[in-house]
Amino acid sequence: MTKSFFGGIWHDRYILASFVNRDLQARYRRSLLGVLWAIITPLALSIIIGTVYAVLFNQDIKVTIPILFAGLNPWTFITASAEGGNTAFINAEGYLKQLSVNPQIFPLRTVCIGFINLLYSMMAFYVLYLVLQPQAFGAEMLMVVPGLLIMFVFCWGFAQIASVANLYIRDYQPLQSLALQAFFYITPIIYRPAQLGEKLAFIYQFNPFYYVLEVVKQPLLGNMVSWETYLIAIAITAVIFAVGTAMVNRCRWKINFKL
């Protein structure tokens, strides 16, 4: 089944690339700034929230804004993949019924779009970070590459789970949105783990999103990540991707029927 799963993606790779290219063009076609919005939005949010946060809690703005930016960028990718996964098969109903196309490319389609937007926003982060903290740049930042790979696979699995679950559970989409909103506040994104203290450390220690975010966020900031964190992130990612792939493989013959 795994060979068939990846073989189907390889067989339809040109169709997948065409979908991703078309979706990106459609998203920014009538916009004056176009793809720059993928950079401006997280940058503006980080500056606004970071400034307010720094003033309220007497934090150094040069430190606070990059930390927020480094956390909001990957979190936006996670939520975009999950939300896009909800409608991955529904929006592809016409293609699935009329063409001989492998359904597993559609959750991947939404993840690829989110990942490209993440790369754009990371460019803005590095420019801002270079202005605020040029001394933080170093070889440690190269570890963002394996971190991004882990996060991509995690989001791919997450999108697959959402794409199948939304076909069978009518209220899955609002439930998922609510859960992600809750995780946003209990995950150290707009604050540091140390601010929770030892008594509340369990909030992030047992939070799967924390580890997946850390392997991207910390290298972005020029910090080293422990091998324990990498191993936990890889284990979580492997489970999520395996579950998502199994759900798509098991239900692929039912997808057309459900649609």
C-alpha atoms as one frame of an Amber mdcrd trajectory, in Angstrom:
protein
   0.000   0.000   0.000   2.830   2.402   0.794   4.473   1.700  -2.574   1.150
   2.302  -4.322   0.613   5.500  -2.326   3.912   7.111  -3.318   3.776   5.573
  -6.786   0.467   7.316  -7.383   1.949  10.646  -6.356   4.910  10.146  -8.677
   2.582   9.159 -11.521   0.537  12.363 -11.059   3.470  14.645 -10.181   2.911
  16.923 -13.176  -0.786  17.240 -12.377   0.124  18.078  -8.776   2.639  20.731
  -9.883   0.050  22.217 -12.237  -2.544  22.422  -9.443  -0.112  24.095  -7.047
   1.007  26.616  -9.664  -2.569  27.426 -10.639  -3.715  27.809  -7.032  -0.873
  30.200  -6.227  -1.610  32.285  -9.302  -5.347  32.373  -8.529  -4.748  33.417
  -4.913  -2.736  36.508  -5.815  -4.003  37.246  -9.333  -6.158  40.304  -8.534
  -4.036  41.556  -5.672  -1.920  44.667  -6.191   0.886  43.310  -3.995   0.410
  39.685  -4.990   2.638  37.171  -3.238   4.041  39.953  -1.045   0.998  39.448
   1.190   2.539  36.126   2.271   5.396  38.237   3.640   3.537  41.330   4.824
   0.838  39.567   6.886   3.058  37.580   9.320   5.560  40.458   9.437   2.866
  42.996  10.378   1.306  40.664  12.966   4.693  40.014  14.562   5.536  43.716
  14.747   2.127  44.658  16.187   1.890  41.822  18.719   5.594  42.015  19.530
   5.467  45.754  20.209   2.406  45.457  22.442   3.836  42.432  24.241   7.212
  44.129  24.765   5.595  47.263  26.199   3.159  45.423  28.481   5.718  42.993
  29.886   8.779  45.239  29.688  10.576  43.036  27.154  13.292  43.980  24.667
  11.494  44.622  21.382  14.537  43.488  19.367  14.246  40.073  21.006  10.464
  39.780  21.252   9.559  40.484  17.616  11.916  37.843  16.100  10.689  35.225
  18.601   7.074  35.939  17.643   7.863  35.984  13.938   9.783  32.686  14.166
   6.808  31.069  15.917   3.928  32.551  13.930   5.377  31.578  10.540   5.463
  27.790  11.083   2.196  27.859  13.062   0.471  29.565  10.122   1.768  26.756
   7.901   0.379  24.104  10.251  -3.079  25.696  10.444  -3.198  26.383   6.692
  -2.374  22.730   5.976  -4.992  21.484   8.435  -7.710  23.851   7.202  -6.851
  23.180   3.564  -6.925  19.476   4.248 -10.554  19.732   5.349 -11.686  20.582
   1.821  -8.942  18.806  -0.131 -11.243  16.076  -1.465 -14.420  18.151  -1.491
 -12.881  20.836  -3.708 -11.451  18.134  -5.959 -14.794  16.385  -6.463 -14.938
  17.149 -10.187 -11.432  15.870 -10.851 -11.936  12.703  -8.815 -15.195  11.816
 -10.586 -14.186  12.687 -14.128 -10.462  11.945 -14.294  -8.297   8.950 -13.454
  -6.256  10.776 -10.837  -4.872   9.497  -7.545  -6.717  11.122  -4.597  -3.624
  11.294  -2.373  -2.251  14.235  -4.376  -4.994  16.589  -3.152  -4.043  16.819
   0.544  -0.425  17.161  -0.611  -1.525  19.966  -2.923  -2.690  22.172  -0.059
   0.441  21.425   1.991   2.728  22.413  -0.902   0.925  25.754  -1.248   1.269
  26.459   2.465   4.934  25.452   2.402   5.729  27.836  -0.444   4.047  30.663
   1.482   6.112  29.677   4.535   9.325  29.988   2.531   8.294  33.452   1.367
   7.563  34.589   4.920  10.889  33.146   6.108  12.660  35.486   3.700  11.020
  38.425   5.458  12.021  36.973   8.821  15.697  36.750   7.889  15.717  40.324
   6.581  14.107  41.602   9.790  16.358  39.470  12.008  19.431  40.680  10.151
  18.422  44.254  10.982  17.520  43.609  14.634  20.103  40.997  15.643  22.827
  40.512  13.022  25.086  38.878  15.615  22.644  35.954  15.951  23.384  34.639
  12.449  25.491  31.496  12.365  25.860  27.922  11.119  23.167  26.784  13.583
  20.572  28.296  11.256  21.284  25.577   8.692  19.474  23.134  10.985  16.235
  24.773   9.879  16.421  22.537   6.779  15.808  19.195   8.572  13.314  21.017
  10.798  11.340  22.151   7.750  11.392  18.611   6.355   9.970  17.241   9.619
   7.280  19.938   9.692   6.348  19.344   6.040   5.770  15.619   6.608   3.856
  16.365   9.833   1.551  18.817   8.039   1.103  16.388   5.158  -0.068  13.703
   7.564  -2.281  16.195   9.400  -3.873  17.315   6.122  -4.568  13.701   5.132
  -6.297  13.019   8.433  -8.424  16.141   8.059  -9.290  15.370   4.423 -10.723
  11.929   5.271 -12.254  12.852   8.638 -14.180  15.746   7.102 -15.879  13.355
   4.681 -17.262  11.216   7.497 -17.723  13.671  10.381 -19.820  16.668   9.396
 -18.692  18.780  12.345 -15.001  17.931  12.036 -13.941  21.222  10.454 -15.259
  23.560  13.206 -14.033  21.136  15.873 -10.561  21.134  14.361 -10.525  24.942
  14.126 -11.513  25.197  17.774  -8.851  22.694  18.822  -6.136  24.506  16.855
  -7.152  27.801  18.423  -6.789  26.235  21.856  -3.397  24.761  20.972  -2.246
  28.177  19.757  -2.605  29.565  23.269  -1.137  26.585  25.118   1.841  26.272
  22.765   4.831  28.601  23.395   4.397  30.720  20.268   3.759  34.223  21.587
   5.614  33.527  24.822   8.649  31.531  25.970   8.417  28.112  27.680  10.344
  29.476  30.679   7.540  31.949  31.351   5.224  29.082  32.299   7.432  28.017
  35.171   8.061  24.483  36.405   4.506  23.897  37.638   2.996  24.586  34.214
   5.778  23.029  32.161   3.544  20.029  31.388   1.474  22.310  29.115   4.164
  22.206  26.471   6.044  19.055  27.495   3.034  16.917  26.517   2.097  19.129
  23.573   3.001  17.518  20.188   2.908  20.853  18.367   5.608  22.234  20.649
   8.251  19.765  19.447   7.395  20.127  15.753   7.557  23.910  16.090  10.795
  23.893  18.080  12.819  22.139  15.361  12.005  25.042  13.029  11.658  27.981
  15.415  14.928  27.601  17.316  17.185  27.160  14.248  15.507  30.231  12.717
  16.647  32.161  15.770  20.144  30.725  15.535  19.731  28.406  18.524  20.661
  24.740  18.841  17.960  22.124  19.403  18.573  19.042  21.535  18.618  15.623
  19.876  15.873  14.577  22.273  13.607  17.256  20.816  14.419  16.097  17.286
  13.702  12.467  18.139  10.359  13.329  19.743   9.408  15.525  16.774  10.327
  12.747  14.338   8.353  10.164  16.337   5.264  12.397  16.454   5.585  13.131
  12.743   5.954   9.445  11.873   2.786   8.569  13.794   0.719  11.401  12.291
   1.893  10.642   8.764   1.352   6.892   9.151  -2.191   7.428  10.449  -3.000
   9.923   7.683  -1.584   7.705   4.949  -3.438   4.656   6.283  -6.710   6.618
   6.352  -6.323   7.732   2.740  -5.236   4.269   1.566  -8.076   2.518   3.379
 -10.758   4.952   2.279  -9.594   5.838  -1.221 -12.141   3.517  -2.832 -14.866
   5.200  -0.774 -13.821   8.775  -1.490 -15.693   9.034  -4.779 -18.745   7.472
  -3.189 -18.699   9.898  -0.273 -18.320  12.861  -2.606
